[in-house]
Amino acid sequence: MYGKIESAKRVLVLHMDAALLLIQTGIYAYGWFYDYYPILEQTRYTNDGVLIGAGMHLYVRGHILVLALYFVLEVFFFRTYGGKNSGYQRPLRVFSSHIFSLFLVNTLTYFQLSLMRNWLVPVRMMLLIYVTQLAVSIVWIYLTDVLYRRVFPPRKMLLIGGEQPVEGIIGKFESGKGRYIIEKSIRLQDGPEAVEAALDAMPGGVVLWDLPVEERNRLLKECYARHIRVYIMPRITDVIMKGADQMHLFDTPIFMIQEYALRIEQRVIKRTIDIVMSLTLLILLSPVMLLTALIVKAYDRGPVLYEQTRCTLHRREFKMIKFRSMRTDAEADGVARLAAKQDPRITPFGRFIRSCRIDELPQLWNILRGDMSFIGPRPERPEIIAEYLKEMPEFAYRTRVKAGLAGYAQVYGKYNTTPYDKLKLDLTYIENYSVWLDLRLMLLTLRILFTAESTEGVDIAGEEAGEK
C-alpha cells in the first residue's frame, strides 16, 4: 500500500514542480517578448551616426532556444537549492529556495541579455519579472502544501530504540510539520515478541535508533524483506563505508576504503578556486569591511579584529581572523565557551554582523594565505579538539582536509548541532569529496546566511569560545 502511495506522491510532486517551472518561464517569456526582444531588435548608433550595435532578429527556433535556456537554468538552481521539494519540505524553506534560485537565474539571464545587446539592458523589466515570480511562488507553495497534506496523510512510524533516550530523535522527526508521526516507540529490552508484533502492524516506516550492530542488521534485513521503509542514523563507520569505492576483482562485490587524500588535480583546482574567489571578494567587499571596522572601533575603542588559534590540515595551528563581535573582556577568565543564546558578551553591532556572517569576512585573508579553504570542516581550537578526542577519537578524522570558511556541517546542520553529528556531516563531505560538491556547497552557503537557526547559540555555555 505504501509503495503505491509513494509513487502517487512522486508523480504529484513532479507534476506540481514542472507546472510551476513552466509558469515561471512563461512570466519571463512575457518580459522577453514585450520588452527585451524589441530592445535587442533595435539598431543603435552614436550621436555621430556611427553604428555601435546591429539589431538582431530571431525566428521561432531562436525564441525557443532562449526560453529553453531559461528553463534549464531554473531546473538547475531549483534542484541545487531544493526548490523542487513542494510538499516534502516546510513551505518557508521551499520559498527561501525559490528566492535564491530565481535571483540567480534572473541575474545570469540579465547579463546574458546584456551580452546579446552588447550593452546593459534596462533592469526594470527583470525586477518586475522577479517580483511577479516570487508572488506566484508564495501562492503556489501554499496551495501545493495544503493539497499535499489533504491528499497524503503523515507517515506513521515505529521507532525501535536501545538504551539511549528517544525523546530527542522523536522530536526531530515530528518537527517535519506533519510529514511524520512516531506512532509507537519500543525498545529492544521489551523483548523480541513485542518487536515482532509492532512490525506485524505494518508501519509506514521504521526508525532504528541507537541499536547494537548485530540487532540493527537483523532488523534491517527483516524490514527489507517485508518491504518496510527504514530510517537509520548512521554511525561513524557507516559514513566511512558510504565513501568506499566498489570494485569487481573477483566474483563478489568488494568495497575498498583507502586513506583519504585529494588527487593532485583536485588540489590544484581547489586551491585555484580559493585564490581567485578570495581575491575577488576581498576587492568587492572592501567597502563593507572598512565600514564594519570603523563601527567596531567606534563602539568601545577596542581592537577591530579578533585572532584565535585554530587547527587546519593535519592539526597545524594558525591564527584565524574575525571582526570582533564581543566585548573586549569576553574571555577575561581564560575559559573557552560556546556563544549562548542572548549571550551578554556579544555587543549590539556584534549581534548584527554575526547574524549576517559579516564577522567572518577577514577569513578571506586566511583563505588567500592558504590556512583555510572556502569549503571544509570549520576549524576548531586545539584545546577543544583535545577535549573532544577524549570522548570521540574519530574527531581527528576531520583534520584530514584543510579547514574551511563553510562546510557540509554548516549547510546541513546548525550552530548548536552536537559535535558527534557535526563530525558525521564533515566525514560525509570528506568521504564524498568532489569539485562539484565544493561548488554546490558554495551555492547553498548563500542561503544559510539568512537562516537564523544556523547562527543561534547553544542553550547552555559549553567548552568552546564564543568568538567561533
URJO-V120391 format. One record per residue. N is the residue number from 1. RES is the residue in one letter. OMEGA is omega in radians with two decimals (NA if undefined). Layout:
n: {N & N}
res: {RES & RES}
omega: {OMEGA & OMEGA}
This chain:
n: {1 & 2 & 3 & 4 & 5 & 6 & 7 & 8 & 9 & 10 & 11 & 12 & 13 & 14 & 15 & 16 & 17 & 18 & 19 & 20 & 21 & 22 & 23 & 24 & 25 & 26 & 27 & 28 & 29 & 30 & 31 & 32 & 33 & 34 & 35 & 36 & 37 & 38 & 39 & 40 & 41 & 42 & 43 & 44 & 45 & 46 & 47 & 48 & 49 & 50 & 51 & 52 & 53 & 54 & 55 & 56 & 57 & 58 & 59 & 60 & 61 & 62 & 63 & 64 & 65 & 66 & 67 & 68 & 69 & 70 & 71 & 72 & 73 & 74 & 75 & 76 & 77 & 78 & 79 & 80 & 81 & 82 & 83 & 84 & 85 & 86 & 87 & 88 & 89 & 90 & 91 & 92 & 93 & 94 & 95 & 96 & 97 & 98 & 99 & 100 & 101 & 102 & 103 & 104 & 105 & 106 & 107 & 108 & 109 & 110 & 111 & 112 & 113 & 114 & 115 & 116 & 117 & 118 & 119 & 120 & 121 & 122 & 123 & 124 & 125 & 126 & 127 & 128 & 129 & 130 & 131 & 132 & 133 & 134 & 135 & 136 & 137 & 138 & 139 & 140 & 141 & 142 & 143 & 144 & 145 & 146 & 147 & 148 & 149 & 150 & 151 & 152 & 153 & 154 & 155 & 156 & 157 & 158 & 159 & 160 & 161 & 162 & 163 & 164 & 165 & 166 & 167 & 168 & 169 & 170 & 171 & 172 & 173 & 174 & 175 & 176 & 177 & 178 & 179 & 180 & 181 & 182 & 183 & 184 & 185 & 186 & 187 & 188 & 189 & 190 & 191 & 192 & 193 & 194 & 195 & 196 & 197 & 198 & 199 & 200 & 201 & 202 & 203 & 204 & 205 & 206 & 207 & 208 & 209 & 210 & 211 & 212 & 213 & 214 & 215 & 216 & 217 & 218 & 219 & 220 & 221 & 222 & 223 & 224 & 225 & 226 & 227 & 228 & 229 & 230 & 231 & 232 & 233 & 234 & 235 & 236 & 237 & 238 & 239 & 240 & 241 & 242 & 243 & 244 & 245 & 246 & 247 & 248 & 249 & 250 & 251 & 252 & 253 & 254 & 255 & 256 & 257 & 258 & 259 & 260 & 261 & 262 & 263 & 264 & 265 & 266 & 267 & 268 & 269 & 270 & 271 & 272 & 273 & 274 & 275 & 276 & 277 & 278 & 279 & 280 & 281 & 282 & 283 & 284 & 285 & 286 & 287 & 288 & 289 & 290 & 291 & 292 & 293 & 294 & 295 & 296 & 297 & 298 & 299 & 300 & 301 & 302 & 303 & 304 & 305 & 306 & 307 & 308 & 309 & 310 & 311 & 312 & 313 & 314 & 315 & 316 & 317 & 318 & 319 & 320 & 321 & 322 & 323 & 324 & 325 & 326 & 327 & 328 & 329 & 330 & 331 & 332 & 333 & 334 & 335 & 336 & 337 & 338 & 339 & 340 & 341 & 342 & 343 & 344 & 345 & 346 & 347 & 348 & 349 & 350 & 351 & 352 & 353 & 354 & 355 & 356 & 357 & 358 & 359 & 360 & 361 & 362 & 363 & 364 & 365 & 366 & 367 & 368 & 369 & 370 & 371 & 372 & 373 & 374 & 375 & 376 & 377 & 378 & 379 & 380 & 381 & 382 & 383 & 384 & 385 & 386 & 387 & 388 & 389 & 390 & 391 & 392 & 393 & 394 & 395 & 396 & 397 & 398 & 399 & 400 & 401 & 402 & 403 & 404 & 405 & 406 & 407 & 408 & 409 & 410 & 411 & 412 & 413 & 414 & 415 & 416 & 417 & 418 & 419 & 420 & 421 & 422 & 423 & 424 & 425 & 426 & 427 & 428 & 429 & 430 & 431 & 432 & 433 & 434 & 435 & 436 & 437 & 438 & 439 & 440 & 441 & 442 & 443 & 444 & 445 & 446 & 447 & 448 & 449 & 450 & 451 & 452 & 453 & 454 & 455 & 456 & 457 & 458 & 459 & 460 & 461 & 462 & 463 & 464 & 465 & 466 & 467 & 468}
res: {M & Y & G & K & I & E & S & A & K & R & V & L & V & L & H & M & D & A & A & L & L & L & I & Q & T & G & I & Y & A & Y & G & W & F & Y & D & Y & Y & P & I & L & E & Q & T & R & Y & T & N & D & G & V & L & I & G & A & G & M & H & L & Y & V & R & G & H & I & L & V & L & A & L & Y & F & V & L & E & V & F & F & F & R & T & Y & G & G & K & N & S & G & Y & Q & R & P & L & R & V & F & S & S & H & I & F & S & L & F & L & V & N & T & L & T & Y & F & Q & L & S & L & M & R & N & W & L & V & P & V & R & M & M & L & L & I & Y & V & T & Q & L & A & V & S & I & V & W & I & Y & L & T & D & V & L & Y & R & R & V & F & P & P & R & K & M & L & L & I & G & G & E & Q & P & V & E & G & I & I & G & K & F & E & S & G & K & G & R & Y & I & I & E & K & S & I & R & L & Q & D & G & P & E & A & V & E & A & A & L & D & A & M & P & G & G & V & V & L & W & D & L & P & V & E & E & R & N & R & L & L & K & E & C & Y & A & R & H & I & R & V & Y & I & M & P & R & I & T & D & V & I & M & K & G & A & D & Q & M & H & L & F & D & T & P & I & F & M & I & Q & E & Y & A & L & R & I & E & Q & R & V & I & K & R & T & I & D & I & V & M & S & L & T & L & L & I & L & L & S & P & V & M & L & L & T & A & L & I & V & K & A & Y & D & R & G & P & V & L & Y & E & Q & T & R & C & T & L & H & R & R & E & F & K & M & I & K & F & R & S & M & R & T & D & A & E & A & D & G & V & A & R & L & A & A & K & Q & D & P & R & I & T & P & F & G & R & F & I & R & S & C & R & I & D & E & L & P & Q & L & W & N & I & L & R & G & D & M & S & F & I & G & P & R & P & E & R & P & E & I & I & A & E & Y & L & K & E & M & P & E & F & A & Y & R & T & R & V & K & A & G & L & A & G & Y & A & Q & V & Y & G & K & Y & N & T & T & P & Y & D & K & L & K & L & D & L & T & Y & I & E & N & Y & S & V & W & L & D & L & R & L & M & L & L & T & L & R & I & L & F & T & A & E & S & T & E & G & V & D & I & A & G & E & E & A & G & E & K}
omega: {-3.10 & 3.10 & 3.11 & 3.12 & -3.13 & 3.10 & 3.12 & 3.09 & -3.09 & 3.14 & -3.13 & -3.12 & 3.13 & 3.13 & 3.14 & -3.12 & 3.13 & 3.13 & 3.14 & 3.14 & 3.11 & 3.09 & 3.14 & 3.08 & 3.10 & 3.08 & 3.08 & -3.13 & 3.10 & 3.12 & 3.14 & -3.07 & -3.05 & -2.99 & -2.94 & 3.13 & 3.05 & 3.09 & -3.12 & 3.13 & -3.05 & 3.01 & -3.03 & 3.11 & 3.00 & 3.11 & 3.13 & 3.11 & 3.13 & 3.14 & 3.11 & 3.13 & 3.12 & 3.13 & -3.14 & 3.12 & -3.12 & 3.01 & -3.05 & -3.10 & 3.10 & 3.09 & 3.12 & 3.14 & 3.13 & -3.12 & 3.12 & 3.10 & 3.10 & -3.14 & 3.13 & 3.09 & 3.08 & -3.12 & -3.11 & -3.07 & 3.07 & 3.11 & -3.13 & -3.06 & 3.12 & -3.14 & -3.14 & -3.10 & 3.11 & -3.13 & -3.13 & -3.09 & 3.07 & -3.11 & -3.11 & 3.12 & 3.10 & -3.14 & 3.09 & 3.07 & 3.11 & 3.14 & -3.09 & -3.11 & -3.11 & 3.10 & -3.12 & 3.12 & -3.09 & 3.09 & 3.12 & 3.14 & 3.12 & 3.13 & 3.05 & 3.12 & 3.11 & 3.07 & 3.12 & 3.13 & -3.06 & 3.06 & -3.09 & 3.06 & 3.11 & -3.08 & -3.04 & -3.10 & 3.14 & 3.07 & 3.11 & 3.09 & -3.09 & -3.13 & 3.12 & 3.14 & 3.12 & 3.10 & 3.10 & -3.14 & -3.14 & -3.12 & -3.08 & -3.12 & 3.12 & -3.10 & -3.13 & 3.11 & 3.10 & 3.14 & -3.12 & -3.11 & -3.12 & -3.10 & -3.05 & 3.11 & 3.09 & 3.11 & -3.14 & -2.98 & 2.99 & 3.10 & 3.07 & -3.05 & 3.09 & -3.07 & -3.08 & 3.07 & -3.06 & -3.06 & -3.11 & -3.10 & 3.06 & 3.11 & -3.14 & -3.14 & -3.07 & 3.03 & 3.13 & 3.03 & 3.02 & 3.12 & -3.11 & 3.02 & 3.04 & -3.04 & -3.12 & 3.11 & 3.09 & 3.11 & 3.08 & -3.12 & 3.11 & 3.08 & -3.11 & 3.14 & 3.13 & 3.13 & -3.14 & -3.14 & 3.12 & 3.11 & 3.13 & 3.13 & 3.11 & 3.12 & 3.10 & 3.11 & 3.14 & 3.06 & 3.08 & -2.97 & 3.01 & 3.14 & 2.99 & -3.02 & -3.10 & 3.14 & 3.13 & -3.13 & 3.14 & -3.14 & 3.11 & 3.14 & 3.13 & 3.10 & 3.13 & 3.12 & -3.13 & -3.11 & 3.12 & 3.11 & -3.08 & 3.05 & -3.10 & 2.99 & -2.99 & 2.97 & -3.13 & -3.13 & 3.10 & 3.13 & 3.12 & -3.14 & -3.12 & 3.13 & -3.10 & 3.03 & 3.12 & -3.09 & 3.12 & 3.14 & -3.11 & -3.13 & 3.06 & 3.12 & 3.12 & 3.01 & 3.12 & 3.08 & -3.05 & 3.08 & -3.04 & 3.02 & 3.08 & 3.04 & -3.04 & -3.13 & 3.09 & 3.13 & -3.14 & -3.12 & -3.12 & -3.14 & 3.11 & 3.11 & -3.13 & -3.10 & -3.09 & -3.07 & -3.13 & 3.10 & -3.13 & -3.10 & 3.09 & 3.13 & -3.07 & -3.06 & -3.12 & 3.08 & 3.12 & -3.12 & 3.12 & 3.12 & 3.11 & -3.14 & -3.14 & -3.12 & 3.12 & -3.14 & -3.08 & -3.05 & -3.10 & 3.11 & 3.13 & 3.12 & -3.13 & -3.06 & 3.11 & 3.12 & -3.14 & 3.14 & 3.09 & -3.13 & 3.12 & -3.07 & -3.14 & 3.09 & 3.05 & -3.10 & 3.07 & 3.13 & 3.10 & -3.04 & 3.05 & 2.93 & -3.11 & -3.14 & -3.12 & 3.06 & -3.12 & -3.13 & -3.07 & -3.13 & -3.09 & -3.13 & 3.10 & -3.13 & 3.12 & -3.10 & 2.95 & 3.05 & 3.13 & 3.05 & -3.10 & -3.12 & -3.10 & 3.14 & -3.10 & 3.13 & 3.12 & 3.12 & 3.09 & 3.11 & 3.13 & -3.09 & 3.05 & -3.12 & 3.13 & -3.11 & 3.10 & -3.13 & -3.12 & -2.99 & 3.11 & 3.12 & 3.00 & 3.09 & 3.06 & 3.12 & -3.13 & 3.13 & -3.13 & 3.10 & -3.08 & 3.01 & 3.07 & -3.11 & 3.13 & 3.09 & 3.12 & -3.11 & 3.13 & 3.08 & -3.10 & -3.11 & 3.11 & 3.08 & 3.13 & 3.13 & -3.13 & -3.11 & 3.12 & -3.14 & -3.10 & 3.11 & -3.13 & -3.12 & 3.12 & -3.11 & -3.10 & -3.06 & 3.05 & 3.06 & 3.13 & 3.11 & -3.05 & 3.04 & 3.06 & -3.10 & -3.11 & -3.12 & 3.13 & -3.11 & -3.03 & 3.09 & 3.10 & 3.10 & -3.07 & 2.97 & -3.07 & 3.13 & -3.13 & 3.12 & 3.06 & 3.12 & 3.13 & 3.11 & 3.13 & 3.11 & 3.05 & 3.09 & -3.07 & -3.06 & -3.12 & -3.03 & 2.96 & 3.10 & 3.12 & 3.10 & 3.07 & -3.13 & 3.13 & 3.13 & 3.06 & 3.12 & -3.12 & 3.13 & 3.12 & -3.09 & -3.07 & 3.06 & -3.08 & 3.11 & -3.03 & -3.03 & 3.13 & -3.13 & -3.08 & -3.14 & 3.13 & -3.13 & -3.12 & 3.14 & -3.12 & -3.01 & -2.93 & -3.05 & -3.14 & -3.10 & 3.13 & NA}
